[in-house]
Amino acid sequence: MKEWLKISCLLCVFGFVREIRPSEPYVTEYLLGPWRNITEDQLTRDVYPVGTYSHLVQLIFVFLITDFLRYKPLIITVGAAGVIIWSMLIWTTSLLSLQILEFFYGTYMAAEVAYYTYIYAKVDKKYYPRVTSHTRAAMFAGKLISGITSQLMINLDLMNYKELNYITLATQILAMLWAFSLPKVDKSLYFHREAYLTEATPTIARPKPGEQQESAVTETETEVCQPVKLRSQSSAGALLWQHFHNAYTNPRVVQWSLWYAIGLAGYLQVTYYMQVLWKVIEPEPQIAWNGAVDAVLTALAALCALAAGYLHTGRLRPRASLLVLSVLSALEGGSVLICCWTNNIYWSYAGFVIFGALYGFTITVASAEVARNLQEDSFGLVFGINTLLALVFQSLLTIIVVSETGFALDPVGQYTVYAFYFIAVAVIYFISVTIEHFWRRSKSTEKLADSLE
């Protein structure tokens, strides 16, 4: 087996096993059930927001730590954090323990950046598209299996909501142990570039007239190899700044990065509290179909992401892409309104599935456009910063909409705000594209008039 394919398979197994978390579609049902003494208001305002803030704070440091520690330790940390989270879910009961658990959930989510960037450090650049598709497919497959498993266990009355956590704990232990089998990374993009630089400047030591061969080699190594190593170690900060500056002085990168961050923030907020909304719509369901909904959403999101890759690439100009995404963003807002402006839980399920499918398409287009406009190998840095910006927006939404320092809206009110958030984004980008279009036309008209004169 080729080395790149072997690494891809190892990483895919980790991603697949980690995503098998059948307890997640029912975590709100479990926390508000008889196993814990916690109210819906405490869960919404005192527990879930801790995970949002923790994710934001930890992501600030995780990218550089990931590069410095060379990826593998952070992937192991992802598995270890999962073991801690689901152990605490099973064997603790206090409100404080849930808040500590949410802190580790922030670690669990923030350290994902190591999983996504590991392949770019271990695999040749020509294999990036293939390995990226493999790892994404493995994660979608794991999540799909997870949703199906959870729904079957509940429908067949084989497990209750608490017992589903034992399956999740087992998969997180397996994922952590599997992470140790990943090959270590010898070089990274910023802090461990010696291999790139010394290999890029091969030197043949030739003795000067009248000198012995040994002294010539020693002199060459001192004059050439040692400065290269020192330069590589001292330039990490300068290279980071160079990549940051070159990326974010490109108007297209800024435009699509903002779209990516705003869309991701809204998606995280909608998915984070959706189970609470369903609990309000149907307080005591005979059968909660959360697992099935999660499975269908995952399958449709994967298909839409795949469709975006084939339909968008090379077929739409940037302006047309923005117009399409503006329309889809408005539809996302409409689907969120379906979720919250109904008393029928099945309509709410349908709205959530439509929202997830639309998001799968739009985020794929935004990611592709950001990557396409980057001039350097700074994919990990830019998407790390964009995710950080998304978490800032999500934290602001939490403070304004959810927390007691803000409006402290009920779930229906919260989701109404999220719906109009997507609709407002659609309107703003539609106006900006229209203005840009007329500005470019006026410029071209002026140039034509000047040439005629």
C-alpha positions in Angstrom: 0.0 0.0 0.0 1.3 3.5 -0.9 2.3 5.6 2.1 -0.2 8.4 1.5 -3.0 5.9 1.2 -1.9 4.1 4.4 -1.9 7.5 6.3 -5.3 8.3 4.8 -6.8 5.0 6.0 -5.4 5.4 9.5 -6.8 8.9 9.8 -10.2 7.8 8.3 -10.5 5.1 10.9 -10.0 7.7 13.7 -12.5 10.1 12.2 -15.1 7.4 11.6 -14.9 5.9 15.1 -14.8 9.4 16.8 -18.0 10.4 15.0 -20.0 7.3 16.3 -21.6 9.1 19.2 -25.2 7.8 19.4 -25.9 9.6 22.6 -25.5 13.1 21.0 -28.9 13.3 19.3 -30.5 12.7 22.7 -28.2 14.6 25.0 -30.9 17.2 25.9 -33.5 14.4 26.5 -30.9 12.7 28.8 -29.9 15.9 30.7 -33.6 16.9 31.3 -34.6 13.3 32.2 -34.8 11.6 35.6 -31.0 11.0 35.7 -30.1 14.6 36.6 -31.7 17.3 38.6 -31.5 20.2 36.1 -34.0 22.5 34.6 -34.4 23.6 30.9 -33.5 27.2 31.9 -30.3 26.1 33.7 -29.3 23.9 30.7 -29.8 26.7 28.2 -28.3 29.6 30.2 -25.7 28.0 32.6 -24.5 24.9 30.8 -24.4 25.0 27.0 -23.0 28.5 26.8 -19.9 27.3 28.7 -19.0 25.1 25.8 -19.3 28.0 23.3 -17.0 30.3 25.3 -14.6 27.4 26.1 -14.3 26.6 22.4 -13.6 30.2 21.5 -10.9 30.7 24.1 -9.1 27.5 23.5 -9.1 27.8 19.7 -7.0 31.0 20.0 -4.1 28.8 21.3 -4.8 25.5 19.7 -3.6 26.3 16.2 -0.1 27.3 17.2 0.2 24.6 19.8 -0.9 22.1 17.1 1.9 23.3 14.8 4.5 23.4 17.6 3.6 19.9 18.9 3.3 18.5 15.4 -0.3 17.5 15.3 -0.3 13.9 16.7 -0.4 14.9 20.5 -3.5 17.1 19.8 -5.3 14.3 17.9 -4.7 12.1 21.0 -6.0 15.0 23.1 -9.2 14.9 21.1 -9.8 11.3 22.0 -8.8 11.9 25.7 -11.2 14.8 25.9 -14.0 12.6 24.6 -13.3 10.0 27.2 -13.4 12.6 30.0 -16.7 14.2 28.6 -18.7 11.0 28.4 -17.3 9.6 31.6 -18.5 12.7 33.4 -21.9 12.5 31.6 -22.4 9.0 33.0 -20.9 9.2 36.5 -21.6 12.8 37.7 -24.8 14.6 38.5 -24.1 18.1 39.7 -24.5 21.4 37.7 -20.8 22.2 38.3 -19.7 18.9 36.8 -21.8 19.7 33.7 -20.0 23.1 33.4 -16.6 21.4 33.8 -17.7 18.9 31.2 -18.6 21.7 28.8 -15.1 23.1 29.2 -13.6 19.8 28.0 -16.2 19.9 25.2 -14.5 23.1 24.1 -11.2 21.3 24.1 -12.8 18.4 22.1 -14.0 20.8 19.4 -11.0 23.1 19.3 -8.5 20.4 18.9 -10.2 19.1 15.8 -8.0 21.5 13.9 -5.1 19.0 14.4 -7.2 16.3 12.6 -7.9 18.5 9.6 -4.3 19.8 9.2 -2.4 16.5 10.0 -2.9 15.3 6.4 -1.4 18.4 4.9 1.8 17.8 6.9 2.1 14.1 6.2 0.9 13.8 2.6 2.3 15.2 -0.7 0.3 18.1 -2.0 -0.9 16.3 -5.1 -2.9 14.0 -2.9 -4.6 16.7 -0.8 -8.0 16.5 -2.7 -8.2 12.7 -2.4 -7.2 12.5 1.3 -9.5 15.4 2.2 -12.5 13.7 0.5 -11.6 10.4 2.2 -11.5 11.9 5.7 -14.7 13.9 5.2 -16.5 10.8 3.9 -15.3 8.8 6.9 -16.7 11.4 9.3 -20.0 11.6 7.5 -20.2 7.8 7.5 -19.5 7.7 11.2 -22.2 10.3 12.0 -24.7 8.4 9.7 -24.0 5.1 11.5 -24.3 7.0 14.8 -27.8 8.4 14.0 -29.1 5.1 12.7 -27.8 3.2 15.8 -29.3 5.6 18.3 -32.7 5.6 16.6 -32.8 1.8 16.5 -31.7 1.5 20.1 -34.5 3.8 21.2 -37.2 2.5 18.9 -36.5 -1.2 19.8 -36.3 -0.3 23.5 -32.9 -1.9 23.7 -31.3 1.1 25.5 -32.5 4.3 27.3 -30.9 7.7 26.9 -28.3 7.2 29.6 -27.2 3.8 28.3 -26.4 5.3 24.9 -23.6 7.2 26.6 -21.8 3.9 27.2 -21.5 3.2 23.4 -20.2 6.8 22.9 -17.6 6.3 25.7 -16.4 3.1 24.2 -15.9 4.7 20.8 -14.0 7.6 22.3 -11.7 5.2 24.1 -11.1 3.3 20.8 -10.5 6.6 19.0 -7.9 7.7 21.6 -6.1 4.4 21.5 -6.1 4.4 17.7 -4.6 7.9 17.6 -1.4 6.5 19.1 -0.9 4.4 15.9 -0.8 7.5 13.7 2.7 8.1 12.3 4.5 11.1 14.0 5.0 14.3 12.0 8.7 15.4 11.6 8.0 18.8 10.1 5.3 21.5 10.3 4.4 24.6 8.5 5.8 27.2 10.9 7.8 26.0 13.9 9.6 23.0 12.4 10.7 23.9 8.9 14.3 22.8 9.1 13.7 19.9 6.8 12.3 22.1 4.1 15.1 24.7 4.3 18.1 22.4 4.6 16.9 20.1 1.9 16.2 23.0 -0.4 19.8 24.2 -0.2 22.0 21.2 -0.8 25.7 22.0 -0.7 28.6 20.0 -2.1 31.7 20.6 0.0 34.7 21.1 -2.2 38.2 21.7 -0.6 39.9 24.9 -1.4 43.4 24.8 -2.9 45.9 23.7 -0.3 43.2 22.6 2.2 42.3 19.1 3.4 38.9 17.6 2.6 37.9 17.4 6.3 38.4 21.0 7.1 36.5 22.0 4.0 33.5 20.0 5.0 33.6 21.4 8.5 33.7 25.0 7.1 30.9 24.4 4.6 28.7 22.9 7.3 29.3 25.9 9.6 28.8 28.5 6.9 25.7 27.0 5.1 23.8 24.4 7.2 23.9 26.1 10.6 22.5 29.5 9.4 19.7 27.7 7.5 18.6 26.0 10.7 18.7 29.1 12.8 16.8 31.1 10.1 14.0 28.5 10.0 13.6 28.6 13.8 13.5 32.4 14.0 11.1 32.9 11.1 8.0 31.2 12.5 6.4 34.5 13.6 7.5 36.3 10.5 6.0 33.6 8.3 2.8 33.6 10.2 2.5 37.3 9.7 3.4 37.1 6.0 0.7 34.4 5.4 -1.9 36.4 7.4 -1.1 39.7 5.7 -1.1 38.2 2.2 -4.4 36.4 2.8 -6.4 39.1 4.4 -5.3 42.0 2.2 -6.9 40.0 -0.7 -10.5 41.4 -1.0 -11.9 38.1 -2.3 -10.4 36.1 0.7 -11.9 38.7 3.1 -15.3 38.6 1.4 -15.5 34.8 1.4 -14.0 34.4 4.8 -16.7 36.7 6.3 -19.3 34.6 4.6 -17.7 31.4 6.0 -17.5 32.8 9.5 -21.0 34.2 9.6 -22.5 31.0 8.1 -20.6 28.7 10.5 -21.6 30.9 13.5 -25.3 30.6 12.6 -25.1 26.9 12.0 -23.3 26.2 15.3 -25.9 28.2 17.2 -28.9 26.6 15.4 -27.6 23.0 15.9 -26.5 23.7 19.5 -29.9 24.5 20.9 -32.2 22.6 18.5 -32.9 19.8 20.9 -34.1 22.3 23.5 -36.5 23.8 20.9 -37.9 20.3 20.2 -38.4 19.7 23.9 -40.5 22.8 24.0 -42.6 21.8 21.0 -43.0 18.2 22.2 -42.3 18.0 25.9 -43.1 14.3 26.3 -42.8 12.5 22.9 -43.8 8.9 22.6 -40.8 8.4 20.4 -38.1 11.1 19.8 -36.9 10.8 16.2 -33.7 12.8 16.9 -31.4 10.0 15.7 -33.3 9.5 12.5 -33.3 13.2 11.8 -29.6 13.4 12.5 -28.9 10.5 10.1 -31.0 12.0 7.2 -29.5 15.4 7.7 -26.0 13.9 7.6 -26.7 12.0 4.4 -28.3 15.1 2.6 -25.5 17.4 3.8 -22.9 15.0 2.4 -24.8 14.8 -0.9 -25.2 18.6 -1.1 -21.5 19.1 -0.3 -20.6 16.7 -3.1 -23.0 18.5 -5.4 -21.4 21.8 -4.6 -18.0 20.5 -5.5 -19.2 19.3 -8.9 -21.7 22.1 -9.8 -19.8 25.1 -8.5 -16.2 24.4 -9.5 -15.4 26.4 -12.7 -19.0 27.0 -13.6 -19.9 30.1 -11.6 -18.1 33.4 -11.4 -17.5 34.8 -7.9 -20.4 37.3 -8.3 -22.8 34.6 -9.4 -21.7 32.4 -6.6 -22.5 35.2 -4.1 -25.9 35.7 -5.6 -26.6 32.0 -5.3 -25.4 31.9 -1.7 -27.6 34.9 -0.9 -30.7 33.1 -2.1 -29.7 29.9 -0.2 -29.0 31.9 2.9 -32.5 33.4 2.7 -33.8 29.8 2.3 -31.8 28.7 5.4 -33.5 31.5 7.3 -36.9 30.3 6.1 -36.2 26.7 7.1 -35.3 27.9 10.6 -38.6 29.7 10.8 -40.3 26.4 9.9 -38.5 24.8 12.8 -39.7 27.3 15.4 -43.0 28.7 14.0 -44.9 25.4 14.3 -46.5 23.3 16.9 -45.9 20.1 14.9 -42.6 18.4 15.8 -42.4 16.7 12.4 -42.5 20.1 10.6 -39.7 21.2 12.9 -37.7 18.1 12.0 -38.2 18.8 8.3 -37.1 22.4 8.6 -33.9 21.3 10.4 -33.1 18.7 7.7 -33.6 21.3 4.9 -31.4 23.8 6.9 -28.6 21.3 7.3 -28.7 20.3 3.6 -28.6 23.9 2.5 -25.7 24.6 4.9 -23.7 21.7 3.5 -23.9 23.3 0.1 -23.1 26.9 1.1 -20.2 26.1 3.4 -18.6 23.9 0.7 -18.8 26.7 -1.8 -17.4 29.3 0.7 -14.5 27.0 1.7 -13.7 26.3 -2.0 -13.7 30.0 -2.8 -11.4 30.9 0.2 -9.0 28.2 -0.8 -9.0 29.2 -4.5 -8.1 32.8 -3.7 -5.2 31.9 -1.4 -1.8 32.4 -3.0 0.3 30.4 -0.4 0.2 27.2 1.6 -1.8 28.9 4.4 -5.0 27.0 4.3 -4.8 25.8 7.9 -4.0 29.3 9.2 -6.8 31.0 7.3 -9.5 28.5 8.2 -8.3 28.5 11.8 -8.8 32.3 11.9 -12.1 32.1 10.1 -13.3 29.5 12.6 -12.2 31.7 15.4 -14.1 34.6 13.9 -17.2 32.4 13.7 -16.9 31.5 17.4 -16.7 35.2 18.2 -19.9 35.8 16.3 -21.5 32.7 18.0 -20.5 34.0 21.4 -22.0 37.4 20.6 -25.2 35.7 19.6 -25.2 33.7 22.8 -24.6 36.8 25.0 -27.3 38.8 23.1 -30.0 36.2 22.6 -29.5 33.5 25.3 -27.8 34.9 28.4 -29.4 36.9 31.1 -27.2 39.8 30.4 -28.9 40.0 27.0 -32.5 39.5 26.1 -32.8 36.0 27.6 -35.3 34.9 24.9 -37.2 31.6 25.1 -36.3 28.9 22.5 -38.9 30.0 20.0 -37.7 33.7 20.3 -34.1 32.5 20.0 -34.8 30.7 16.7 -36.8 33.5 15.3 -33.7 35.7 15.8 -31.4 33.1 14.2 -33.8 32.8 11.2 -33.7 36.6 10.5 -29.9 36.5 11.1 -29.6 34.3 8.0 -32.1 36.4 6.1 -30.3 39.6 7.0 -27.0 38.2 5.8 -28.7 37.3 2.5 -30.0 40.8 2.1 -26.6 42.4 2.9 -24.6 40.3 0.5 -27.3 40.7 -2.2 -27.0 44.5 -1.9 -23.2 44.4 -1.8 -23.1 42.3 -5.0 -25.6 44.6 -6.7 -23.5 47.7 -5.8 -20.3 46.1 -6.9 -22.0 45.1 -10.2 -23.1 48.7 -11.0 -19.8 50.1 -9.8 -17.9 47.9 -12.2 -20.3 48.8 -15.1 -19.8 52.5 -14.4 -16.0 52.0 -14.4 -16.1 50.1 -17.7 -18.3 52.8 -19.2 -15.9 55.5 -18.1 -13.0 53.6 -19.7 -14.9 53.1 -22.9 -15.7 56.8 -23.0 -12.0 57.7 -22.4 -10.9 55.4 -25.2 -13.4 57.0 -27.6 -12.1 60.4 -26.8 
